Amino acid sequence: MLLLAMDTATPAVTAALHDGTSVVAESSRVDARRHGELLLPAVDRVLAEAGVKLDAVTGLVVGVGPGPYTGLRVGLVTATTFASALGIPVHGVCTLDGLAYASGIDGPFVVATDARRKEVYWARYDDARTRVTEAAVDRPDDIAEQVAGLPAVGAGAVLYPGTFPDARGPEHVSAAALAALAAERLRSGAPFLPALPLYLRRPDAQVPKNYKVVTPK
């Protein structure tokens, strides 16, 4: 097994290789505006560090969000393109699950990432491997009662200490955590998500409802 994992659902542009036992190479950089520029060089770095070619990869792992439209699609398109070209499977993993897994918390907690517009993407967990709610997008004040008293991880928790007073690391997802979680799920036969984006809300750009006629009658 050699898994290539990547995620661009958050400001972190991250890639990693996992051999089924441990992470053999990883690269992460936080830059919310350069997902398209940074992802392929990150993939090149982890392949070079591991001393393998792309055709040695046996499976792709990709974070499916939730996340903003522009960044999220970079990782998904790259992963599905590689999988199609190589004839190998691509496994979708909720980005929040990757953050939860990396936290190592053994007990109930919350993962919250920055959804912009003064909102967070979030979900509740019973432990680092068990999500108990669907991913959602809400204003922090609107979910304060649901998350009260729980530790929280992710950049969204750090941004809103009034709702998440017990904020902990990590702030950003790592492909290394996604890959390790995916390797566990493959060994146990657990299901994966399809490699489709979890946007949770409509994109900012909208088709105008009423077109102004500019051509002569």
C-alpha positions as CSV (number, residue, x, y, z in Angstrom):
1,M,0.0,0.0,0.0
2,L,1.2,3.5,-0.8
3,L,-1.4,6.2,-0.3
4,L,-1.0,9.7,-1.6
5,A,-3.2,12.1,0.5
6,M,-4.0,15.7,-0.1
7,D,-6.3,18.4,1.2
8,T,-7.1,22.0,0.2
9,A,-10.4,22.6,2.0
10,T,-8.7,25.0,4.5
11,P,-5.9,27.5,4.2
12,A,-3.5,24.6,4.6
13,V,-2.2,23.1,1.3
14,T,-1.1,19.7,2.4
15,A,0.1,16.4,0.9
16,A,1.5,13.2,2.3
17,L,2.5,9.6,1.5
18,H,1.6,6.7,3.7
19,D,2.8,3.1,3.2
20,G,0.0,1.5,5.2
21,T,2.1,1.5,8.4
22,S,3.3,5.0,8.8
23,V,3.7,8.4,7.1
24,V,6.8,8.3,4.9
25,A,6.7,12.0,3.7
26,E,4.6,15.0,4.2
27,S,4.4,18.7,3.1
28,S,2.1,21.5,4.4
29,R,1.9,25.2,3.8
30,V,-0.7,27.6,5.1
31,D,-1.7,30.0,2.3
32,A,-5.4,30.6,1.7
33,R,-4.9,32.2,-1.7
34,R,-2.5,29.9,-3.5
35,H,-4.0,26.4,-3.4
36,G,-3.6,25.9,-7.2
37,E,0.0,27.0,-7.2
38,L,1.2,25.1,-4.1
39,L,-0.5,21.7,-4.3
40,L,1.4,20.1,-7.2
41,P,4.8,21.2,-5.9
42,A,3.9,19.7,-2.5
43,V,3.1,16.4,-4.2
44,D,6.4,16.6,-6.0
45,R,8.2,17.2,-2.7
46,V,6.7,14.2,-0.9
47,L,7.3,11.9,-3.9
48,A,11.0,13.0,-4.0
49,E,11.4,12.7,-0.3
50,A,10.1,9.2,-0.4
51,G,12.2,8.3,-3.5
52,V,9.2,7.1,-5.5
53,K,7.4,8.0,-8.7
54,L,3.8,8.8,-9.0
55,D,3.0,5.5,-10.6
56,A,4.0,3.7,-7.4
57,V,1.0,5.1,-5.6
58,T,-1.8,2.5,-5.1
59,G,-4.5,4.8,-3.8
60,L,-5.5,8.5,-3.4
61,V,-7.0,10.1,-0.3
62,V,-8.6,13.5,-0.5
63,G,-10.2,15.8,2.0
64,V,-13.7,16.6,0.7
65,G,-14.4,19.5,3.0
66,P,-16.4,21.2,4.1
67,G,-14.6,24.2,2.7
68,P,-14.8,27.2,0.4
69,Y,-15.5,26.5,-3.3
70,T,-12.4,27.8,-4.9
71,G,-9.8,26.1,-2.6
72,L,-11.7,22.9,-2.1
73,R,-12.0,21.9,-5.7
74,V,-8.2,22.2,-6.3
75,G,-7.5,19.1,-4.2
76,L,-10.5,17.2,-5.4
77,V,-9.8,17.7,-9.1
78,T,-6.1,16.9,-8.6
79,A,-6.9,13.7,-6.7
80,T,-9.5,12.5,-9.2
81,T,-7.3,13.3,-12.2
82,F,-4.4,11.3,-10.7
83,A,-6.7,8.4,-9.9
84,S,-8.2,8.3,-13.4
85,A,-4.7,8.5,-15.0
86,L,-3.3,5.8,-12.8
87,G,-6.3,3.6,-12.7
88,I,-6.4,3.5,-8.9
89,P,-9.1,4.3,-6.4
90,V,-9.7,7.6,-4.7
91,H,-11.0,7.7,-1.2
92,G,-12.9,10.8,0.2
93,V,-12.5,11.7,3.8
94,C,-14.3,14.6,5.6
95,T,-11.7,17.2,6.4
96,L,-13.1,17.7,9.9
97,D,-12.4,14.0,10.5
98,G,-8.7,14.5,9.7
99,L,-8.5,17.3,12.3
100,A,-10.3,15.2,14.8
101,Y,-8.0,12.2,14.2
102,A,-4.9,14.4,14.6
103,S,-6.2,15.8,17.9
104,G,-5.9,12.5,19.6
105,I,-8.7,13.5,22.1
106,D,-10.3,10.6,23.9
107,G,-13.7,12.0,24.8
108,P,-16.4,14.3,23.4
109,F,-15.2,17.4,21.6
110,V,-15.8,19.7,18.6
111,V,-14.0,20.4,15.4
112,A,-14.5,23.9,13.9
113,T,-12.8,25.4,10.9
114,D,-13.2,29.0,9.5
115,A,-16.1,29.2,7.0
116,R,-15.6,33.0,6.6
117,R,-18.7,35.3,6.7
118,K,-18.4,35.0,10.5
119,E,-19.4,31.4,10.4
120,V,-17.7,28.0,11.1
121,Y,-17.8,24.6,9.6
122,W,-18.2,22.2,12.5
123,A,-19.1,18.8,13.8
124,R,-19.2,17.0,17.2
125,Y,-17.1,13.9,18.0
126,D,-17.2,11.2,20.7
127,D,-13.5,10.6,20.3
128,A,-10.8,11.2,17.7
129,R,-12.2,8.6,15.3
130,T,-16.0,8.9,15.9
131,R,-18.0,11.8,14.4
132,V,-21.6,11.9,15.9
133,T,-23.1,14.8,13.8
134,E,-23.1,15.7,10.2
135,A,-20.8,18.5,9.2
136,A,-22.6,21.9,9.3
137,V,-22.1,25.6,8.8
138,D,-23.4,28.0,11.4
139,R,-22.6,31.3,13.2
140,P,-20.7,30.5,16.4
141,D,-23.3,32.2,18.6
142,D,-26.1,30.0,17.2
143,I,-24.4,26.8,18.3
144,A,-23.0,28.0,21.6
145,E,-25.4,25.8,23.6
146,Q,-24.7,22.7,21.5
147,V,-20.9,23.0,22.1
148,A,-20.9,24.4,25.6
149,G,-18.3,22.8,27.9
150,L,-16.6,20.8,25.1
151,P,-13.0,21.2,24.0
152,A,-12.6,22.3,20.4
153,V,-9.9,22.0,17.7
154,G,-9.4,23.9,14.5
155,A,-8.9,27.4,13.3
156,G,-12.6,28.2,13.7
157,A,-12.3,27.4,17.4
158,V,-9.4,29.8,17.8
159,L,-11.2,32.6,16.0
160,Y,-14.2,32.5,18.3
161,P,-13.1,32.0,21.9
162,G,-16.4,33.2,23.2
163,T,-18.1,30.1,21.8
164,F,-15.0,27.8,22.1
165,P,-13.2,28.8,25.3
166,D,-11.2,25.5,25.4
167,A,-9.6,25.7,21.9
168,R,-6.8,23.3,21.2
169,G,-4.5,22.3,18.3
170,P,-4.2,21.5,15.6
171,E,-5.6,24.5,13.8
172,H,-5.2,23.2,10.3
173,V,-5.7,19.7,8.8
174,S,-2.6,17.7,7.7
175,A,-2.6,15.2,4.8
176,A,-0.5,13.0,7.1
177,A,-3.5,12.6,9.5
178,L,-5.9,12.0,6.6
179,A,-3.6,9.3,5.2
180,A,-3.2,7.6,8.6
181,L,-7.0,7.7,9.1
182,A,-7.6,6.3,5.6
183,A,-5.1,3.5,6.1
184,E,-7.0,2.5,9.3
185,R,-10.3,2.5,7.5
186,L,-8.9,0.5,4.6
187,R,-7.6,-2.2,7.0
188,S,-11.0,-2.4,8.8
189,G,-13.1,-2.2,5.7
190,A,-14.8,1.0,6.8
191,P,-16.6,3.0,4.1
192,F,-15.3,6.2,2.5
193,L,-17.1,9.3,1.2
194,P,-17.2,9.8,-2.6
195,A,-14.7,12.3,-3.9
196,L,-17.3,15.0,-4.2
197,P,-17.1,18.5,-2.5
198,L,-19.0,19.2,0.8
199,Y,-19.7,22.9,0.1
200,L,-22.7,23.2,2.6
201,R,-23.7,26.5,1.0
202,R,-24.0,28.1,-2.4
203,P,-20.9,29.9,-3.9
204,D,-20.6,33.6,-3.7
205,A,-20.8,34.0,-7.5
206,Q,-24.4,33.7,-8.7
207,V,-26.0,33.8,-12.1
208,P,-28.1,37.0,-12.3
209,K,-31.8,36.4,-12.1
210,N,-32.8,39.2,-14.4
211,Y,-30.8,39.9,-17.5
212,K,-30.7,43.4,-18.9
213,V,-31.5,43.4,-22.6
214,V,-28.6,45.2,-24.4
215,T,-29.3,44.1,-28.0
216,P,-31.5,46.1,-30.4
217,K,-35.0,44.8,-31.0
